[in-house]
């Protein structure tokens, strides 16, 4: 398992209630965006804060050392992993 996958799994394990709740709303939003848009955006903002915190943790050591160039790629891979689990995560904050 790669570093970004470990961080993703650990993030889910640290906040199981929040991610489970968001997953339910995310799935409802996928089926009916107009009905679930407001709740999706509210819950999504909290989830994005958690994700960004873990992204910073993941990339912080890479940015300081000689591997600073690779931290952007590492962040991209982390977000690809998130998008596999939450395909509509990029729609948080979009008004219907």
C-alpha positions in Angstrom: 0.0 0.0 0.0 1.4 3.4 -1.0 1.7 6.3 1.4 -1.3 8.3 0.0 -3.4 5.1 0.3 -2.4 4.7 3.9 -3.3 8.3 4.7 -6.6 7.9 2.9 -7.4 4.7 4.9 -6.3 6.3 8.2 -8.4 9.4 7.5 -11.5 7.3 7.0 -10.7 5.3 10.2 -10.2 8.5 12.3 -13.5 10.1 11.2 -15.9 7.1 10.5 -19.1 8.8 11.5 -18.5 11.9 9.4 -17.5 10.0 6.3 -20.3 7.5 6.7 -22.8 10.4 7.0 -21.3 12.2 4.0 -21.3 9.0 2.0 -25.1 8.6 2.5 -25.7 12.2 1.5 -23.3 11.9 -1.4 -25.2 8.9 -2.7 -28.5 10.6 -2.4 -27.1 13.7 -4.1 -26.0 11.6 -7.0 -29.5 10.4 -7.5 -31.3 13.7 -6.9 -29.0 16.7 -6.9 -31.6 19.4 -6.6 -33.2 17.9 -3.5 -30.0 17.1 -1.7 -27.8 20.0 -2.8 -28.0 22.1 0.4 -27.3 19.3 2.8 -24.6 18.0 0.4 -22.8 21.4 0.5 -23.0 21.7 4.2 -21.7 18.3 5.0 -19.2 18.5 2.1 -17.6 21.6 3.5 -16.8 19.8 6.7 -15.5 16.8 4.8 -13.3 19.0 2.6 -11.8 20.5 5.7 -10.8 17.1 7.0 -9.5 16.0 3.6 -7.4 19.2 3.2 -5.9 18.6 6.7 -4.9 15.1 5.7 -3.5 16.3 2.4 -1.3 18.8 4.3 -0.1 16.0 6.6 0.7 13.8 3.6 2.6 16.5 1.7 4.3 18.4 4.4 7.4 16.3 4.7 7.9 16.1 1.0 7.7 19.9 0.5 10.5 20.5 3.0 13.1 18.2 1.6 14.6 17.5 -1.8 11.4 15.9 -3.0 9.3 19.1 -3.1 8.6 18.5 -6.8 6.9 15.3 -6.0 4.5 16.7 -3.4 2.1 18.0 -6.1 2.0 14.5 -7.6 1.4 13.0 -4.3 -1.5 15.3 -3.6 -3.0 14.5 -7.0 -2.8 10.8 -6.3 -4.5 11.4 -2.9 -7.3 13.3 -4.6 -7.7 10.6 -7.2 -8.2 8.1 -4.4 -10.8 10.4 -2.8 -12.7 10.8 -6.1 -12.9 7.0 -6.4 -14.8 6.9 -3.1 -16.7 10.2 -3.6 -17.1 10.9 -7.3 -19.1 14.0 -6.8 -16.7 15.6 -4.2 -15.8 18.4 -6.7 -19.5 19.5 -6.7 -19.3 20.6 -3.1 -20.2 24.3 -3.0 -22.0 24.3 -6.4 -25.5 25.8 -6.2 -28.4 24.2 -8.0 
